Amino acid sequence: MEQLREKILDELKKAGVDVDGTISRFMDNSEIYIKFLKRFPNEDRFTPVKAAAAEKDFDELNKTAHKLKGVSANLGMTELSEAAHKIEIKAKDGSLDGIDSDMENVEKLYNDVCRIIKENT
């Protein structure tokens, strides 16, 4: 179990996740952190963002990007959180300028983290 825990944490660190800072916020309990990580891929937060962007539904895009930003920030996924925040801001401003590249970036970061979690838990 210890090896498995270390492997997922190392893989997430390599992907730019702030594992140490997040575990610290989880009262230095990596098991609880991993418990929450395991939920992340099953709570598809990206598809609703993608759908709202495709529909050009700014209110829904704002809400869904905000949720993805918050959950990923709470789990130390700083790059993903910041990328989702860019989309959230654009939705608030009612602008989809550059949204395609923003969406590609979020999708890549989201899929990378989900893959790491799924492969190592």
N, C-alpha and C positions, 0 to 999 in steps of 0.2 A: 504494500500500500504506500509506504514511504517513497519508494522509487517512482511509482506512478504519479504521486503528488509532485515530486520534484521535477519530473519530466514535463508535466503540463505547465508548471510555473516557469520553467526554463524556456519552453517554446513560446509562451505568451510574452516573456521578457524580450525574446528575439524579435517578436512582432511589434514591439514598441509599447506594450502594456505596462503600466506602472504597478507591477505586482507588489513590490515591497511597500509602497505608500498605501496601497489599497488594503493589504493584509494588516497594516498598522491601524487603519480605520476600522477593521474588523476585529479589533482588540487582540491583534497578533494571533488570530486563529485561522490558519490556512484551510482547515477543514470546512469551516463555515463559508469562507470565500469560494472554495471549490463547489460547495453545494449550490451557491447562487450562480456560479459560472455554468454549471450543468443545465440550469434552467434557460439560460440565454438563447441557445439555438432553437429551443422549442417554443419560445415566445416570439415568433416571427415579427420583428419590429421593422424590417426593411420593406416587405411587400406593401404594407399600407402607405409608406412614404412614396414608393415608386408609383403606385396607383393614383395617389393624389396629384403627383407631378404630371402624370399622363393626362389626367382629367383637367389639369390647370385649376384645381380647387385649392385656392390659396389658404382658406381657413383650415381645411383638413390637412393640407401640407404642413402648415405651421404646427398644428397639434401633433401630427405623427412624427415630424422631425424633432419636435421638442421632446417627445417621449423617448425616441431613440437616443437623443443627446443625453438626457438625464440618466437613463439606465446604463448606457455605456460609460458615462462619467463616473457613476457610482461603482462600476466594476473596474475602474482604472484604465479604460480603453480611451485614452486621451485623444489620439489621432481621430478615431471614429467619432467621438463626441464633438470635436472641433469641426469635423467635416459636416456632421449633421447640423451643427449650429449655423454654418454658412447657408445651408438650405433653409433653415428656420428663418433667418434674417431676410432672405430673398422673398420668402412667402409673406412675411410681415409687410415688406415693402411692395408687394404685388408685382414682383419682377421675376421672370424666369431667365434672365440674361445669364448665360453660361451654365444653366442648370444641367445640361447634358453631361458636361465634364464633372460637375459636382456630384451628380448621381452615380457616374461611373466610379468615382473615387470612393464614395460611401459604400457602394455595392462591393467593391474589391476589399475594402477594409473589413466590412461586415462578414463577407464570405471567408476571409482569411481567419478571422477570430473564431467563427463558428466551426470551421474545419479543424482548427487546432483543438478546440474543446471536444468536438465529437471524436476525433482520432485518439484522444488521450484520456478519456473518461469512460 
